[in-house]
């Protein structure tokens, strides 16, 4: 027998999506106001903000180490960007200036997005490691837009890691 519409099982449209993350570096909720010892980022209302001036006068802030500083200390990258090809070494300064500008722009939105290291591998490539995968993806997109070339993204399935490979050869 059919049940009339609206009768039968009780369905609720009020629910919260459960976000499951396995990132051990993320801040545990429940802390009040915290300030990073290294970069002076502020944790308040379950979010990280830029600069200690966001803390109200009279508020007691706990000294902690933010997730980005922990990842840099532990050398645990979330993204690896490889710039390769004949174009890289002659234009290295322009490429790194773009990377620095994109990092600054991204840090304005999320202070946990940072470039960890910039190294040359000795074979004409530059390898950039980032604290999270979104910044690496953003760098790949910005470099492709500014300098053209080919970019490929390789996402890891087990952990939050992306490898971005950008290649441009001089024609």
C-alpha positions as CSV (number, residue, x, y, z in Angstrom):
1,X,0.0,0.0,0.0
2,X,1.3,3.5,-0.9
3,X,1.7,6.1,1.7
4,X,0.4,9.6,0.9
5,X,3.0,12.3,0.1
6,X,4.3,13.9,3.2
7,X,3.4,11.0,5.4
8,X,5.6,8.1,6.4
9,X,9.3,8.6,7.1
10,X,10.3,11.8,8.7
11,X,12.9,13.6,6.6
12,X,14.8,16.6,8.0
13,X,16.3,19.2,5.7
14,X,18.3,20.6,8.7
15,X,21.6,19.0,8.7
16,X,25.3,19.9,8.8
17,X,27.7,18.4,6.3
18,X,30.4,16.5,8.2
19,X,33.8,17.5,7.0
20,X,36.3,14.7,7.6
21,X,39.9,15.7,7.3
22,X,43.0,13.7,8.0
23,X,45.4,16.6,8.2
24,X,47.2,16.2,11.6
25,X,48.6,19.7,11.3
26,X,45.3,21.5,11.4
27,X,44.5,23.4,14.6
28,X,42.1,21.6,17.0
29,X,38.9,23.6,17.5
30,X,38.2,24.7,21.0
31,X,41.2,27.0,21.5
32,X,40.3,30.6,22.2
33,X,42.6,33.1,20.6
34,X,46.1,32.0,19.7
35,X,49.0,33.7,18.1
36,X,51.7,31.9,16.1
37,X,55.2,32.3,17.6
38,X,56.9,32.2,14.2
39,X,54.7,34.2,11.7
40,X,52.4,36.1,14.1
41,X,49.3,34.7,12.4
42,X,46.2,34.8,14.7
43,X,43.8,31.9,15.3
44,X,40.3,33.1,16.3
45,X,36.8,31.8,15.6
46,X,38.1,28.6,14.0
47,X,40.1,30.6,11.4
48,X,43.6,31.9,10.9
49,X,44.1,35.6,10.2
50,X,47.1,37.7,9.2
51,X,48.8,39.8,11.8
52,X,48.6,40.2,15.6
53,X,46.7,43.5,15.3
54,X,43.5,41.5,15.0
55,X,43.6,40.6,18.7
56,X,41.5,42.9,20.7
57,X,43.1,44.8,23.6
58,X,42.7,42.9,26.9
59,X,42.3,39.5,25.2
60,X,44.6,36.8,26.4
61,X,46.2,35.0,23.5
62,X,47.9,31.7,23.8
63,X,51.3,31.3,22.0
64,X,51.2,28.4,19.6
65,X,52.9,27.3,16.3
66,X,50.6,27.5,13.3
67,X,50.1,24.6,10.9
68,X,52.1,26.3,8.2
69,X,55.1,26.9,10.5
70,X,54.9,23.2,11.6
71,X,54.9,22.0,8.1
72,X,57.9,24.1,7.2
73,X,59.7,22.9,10.3
74,X,58.9,19.3,9.6
75,X,59.5,19.7,5.8
76,X,56.1,18.3,5.0
77,X,55.0,19.9,1.7
78,X,51.4,19.9,0.5
79,X,52.5,20.9,-3.1
80,X,55.5,20.5,-5.3
81,X,55.8,22.8,-8.3
82,X,58.5,21.9,-10.9
83,X,59.5,24.5,-13.5
84,X,61.5,22.9,-16.3
85,X,62.6,23.5,-19.9
86,X,65.0,25.7,-21.7
87,X,63.0,28.8,-20.8
88,X,63.4,28.5,-17.0
89,X,67.1,29.5,-16.3
90,X,67.2,32.6,-18.5
91,X,63.9,33.9,-17.0
92,X,64.3,32.6,-13.5
93,X,64.1,36.0,-11.8
94,X,60.8,36.8,-13.6
95,X,59.3,33.4,-12.6
96,X,60.4,33.7,-9.0
97,X,59.0,37.3,-8.8
98,X,55.6,35.9,-10.0
99,X,55.8,33.1,-7.4
100,X,56.5,35.7,-4.7
101,X,53.6,37.9,-5.8
102,X,51.2,35.0,-5.9
103,X,52.3,33.8,-2.5
104,X,51.6,37.3,-1.1
105,X,48.2,37.5,-2.7
106,X,47.3,34.0,-1.4
107,X,48.5,34.8,2.1
108,X,46.1,37.7,2.2
109,X,43.2,35.2,2.0
110,X,44.8,32.4,4.0
111,X,47.9,33.0,6.1
112,X,48.6,29.2,6.0
113,X,49.4,29.2,2.3
114,X,53.2,29.7,2.0
115,X,56.1,28.8,-0.2
116,X,58.4,26.5,1.8
117,X,61.5,26.2,-0.4
118,X,62.8,27.2,-3.8
119,X,65.6,25.1,-5.1
120,X,67.5,24.4,-8.4
121,X,68.0,20.7,-9.0
122,X,71.1,21.2,-11.2
123,X,69.5,20.0,-14.4
124,X,68.0,23.4,-15.4
125,X,64.8,23.0,-13.3
126,X,63.5,24.9,-10.3
127,X,61.5,23.1,-7.6
128,X,59.2,25.0,-5.4
129,X,57.5,23.4,-2.3
130,X,54.4,24.8,-0.7
131,X,52.5,24.2,2.6
132,X,49.3,23.2,0.9
133,X,48.0,21.9,-2.4
134,X,45.9,24.9,-3.3
135,X,48.9,27.3,-3.4
136,X,50.7,24.9,-5.7
137,X,47.7,24.7,-8.0
138,X,47.4,28.5,-7.9
139,X,51.1,28.9,-8.8
140,X,50.8,26.5,-11.8
141,X,47.8,28.4,-13.1
142,X,49.5,31.8,-12.7
143,X,52.7,30.7,-14.4
144,X,50.8,29.2,-17.3
145,X,48.7,32.4,-17.7
146,X,51.8,34.7,-17.6
147,X,54.4,32.6,-19.4
148,X,52.3,30.1,-21.4
149,X,53.9,26.6,-21.7
150,X,52.4,23.3,-20.6
151,X,51.2,22.5,-17.1
152,X,50.1,19.2,-15.6
153,X,48.6,18.4,-12.2
154,X,49.2,15.1,-10.5
155,X,46.9,14.7,-7.4
156,X,47.7,12.1,-4.8
157,X,44.9,9.8,-3.7
158,X,46.2,8.9,-0.2
159,X,47.3,12.2,1.2
160,X,46.8,15.9,0.3
161,X,49.6,16.4,-2.1
162,X,49.7,17.7,-5.6
163,X,52.6,17.8,-8.0
164,X,52.5,20.6,-10.6
165,X,54.8,20.2,-13.6
166,X,55.3,23.3,-15.9
167,X,57.4,22.9,-19.0
168,X,58.3,25.5,-21.6
169,X,61.1,25.2,-24.2
170,X,62.4,28.1,-26.2
171,X,61.2,27.8,-29.8
